[in-house]
Amino acid sequence: MKKMLFVGDSFTWGEGLELYMDKEPFITMRTQFASDSELRAISNYEDAEVEDWRKMFRFAAYVDGFESYVQRRNGGSFHSLGRDAYREVGKNQFNKNDIIIIQIPPAERSFFQSNYNLNPSGTTNQYYPYFNDVFENPLRTLLEKYYIDGDAKHIKSLSWMMGYDTPIDMIDNQEKVLDKLSYRNTKLFFYSYVWDLMQRFDVYFIGPWGKENYESFSNCDEFKEKTIPLEYNGNQYDSIYTLHMAMKNDGEPFTIFEQWKKTNNLHPTLKGHKIIGESVNKYFKNNNPKTNI
């Protein structure tokens, strides 16, 4: 039987699914703020009953005919995805024709370089006085931190490294700066991480959630040939974002927040996971009829 690995971010891992358990404290938590930190405090993500529930209802559970594996950790970025994928395929002895399904995580979580092999930790450089800080943190995080702290020296160094004449040029055009970087890093993600995986395994993609992430992804033709279409009400969608918009237009909650607003939890509902999982299952049944042999 072929093996299949699912890697991505908290969507793949199944964050928030415990809110559908018909038991306390999760019933009460549907009426209050219930994001990662609140849910982690309840079960520390090590509660066996909760973990078993999550495994039964995240989208990977709807795919049959494979020996399936899912990333062990909650969350994910371009960097962690590459790390987790190689760890899991090595540990579980994947072969050349085994399958990896990558749910594209948010591009804005990428570090400036989007390549941990170029991580200059422990180095210093007189021309880049904040080298480590800039190269080891997502740009949006740095912009927010420096702006709140009023850290003019860091902002000046960062704007120079990003190619802007003055900090104002960068800050006043922050969204354009981030959009350009997201596109760049999505490209780098493909060629720095995914390319190597594709030489060894059969790799497919689930398009990302979030408008900005989708825009970067949709402009990168490299992913299109092996992006799994998500089916909803007889139509196909090329990402979790476009699926979400279609469901929203129909008044169908895709996120837990849309079902229970006080949770402020932006992860998929039970139905959202089911739609994604059944779409993946159908794709492989239709396109790879011998995969379960």
VENZI-V395187 format. One record per backbone hydrogen bond with DSSP energy under -0.5 kcal/mol. NH is the residue of the N-H (numbers start at 1). CO is the residue of the C=O. If there is no record, write none. Layout:
<<NH,CO> <NH,CO>>
//
This chain:
<<2,291> <4,67> <5,99> <6,69> <7,5> <7,101> <12,9> <13,9> <14,10> <15,10> <17,14> <19,16> <20,17> <21,18> <23,21> <26,23> <27,23> <29,25> <30,26> <30,27> <31,28> <32,29> <34,263> <39,35> <40,36> <41,37> <42,38> <43,39> <44,40> <46,43> <47,43> <51,47> <52,48> <53,49> <54,50> <55,51> <56,52> <57,53> <57,54> <58,54> <61,58> <62,59> <63,60> <64,62> <67,2> <68,66> <69,4> <71,6> <81,77> <82,78> <83,79> <84,80> <85,81> <86,82> <87,83> <88,84> <89,85> <90,86> <91,87> <92,88> <93,90> <94,89> <98,95> <99,3> <100,202> <101,5> <102,100> <102,204> <103,7> <103,101> <104,102> <104,206> <109,106> <110,107> <112,134> <112,137> <118,115> <119,116> <123,120> <128,125> <131,128> <134,130> <135,131> <136,132> <137,134> <139,110> <142,138> <143,139> <144,140> <145,141> <146,142> <147,143> <148,144> <149,145> <150,146> <151,146> <152,150> <155,151> <156,152> <157,153> <158,154> <159,155> <160,156> <161,157> <162,158> <163,160> <164,159> <170,166> <171,167> <172,168> <174,171> <177,173> <178,174> <179,175> <180,176> <181,177> <182,178> <183,179> <184,180> <185,181> <186,182> <187,183> <188,184> <189,185> <190,186> <191,187> <192,188> <193,189> <194,189> <195,190> <197,193> <198,194> <199,195> <199,196> <200,196> <200,197> <201,197> <202,98> <203,201> <204,100> <205,226> <206,102> <214,210> <215,211> <216,212> <217,213> <218,214> <219,215> <219,216> <220,217> <221,219> <223,220> <224,221> <225,221> <226,223> <227,224> <228,205> <228,226> <230,237> <231,229> <232,235> <235,232> <237,230> <240,207> <241,208> <243,239> <244,240> <245,241> <246,242> <247,243> <248,244> <249,245> <250,246> <251,248> <252,247> <253,251> <256,267> <257,265> <259,255> <259,256> <260,256> <263,260> <264,261> <266,264> <269,254> <273,269> <274,270> <275,271> <276,272> <277,273> <278,274> <279,275> <280,276> <281,277> <282,278> <283,279> <284,280> <285,281> <286,282> <287,283> <288,284> <291,288> <293,290>>
//
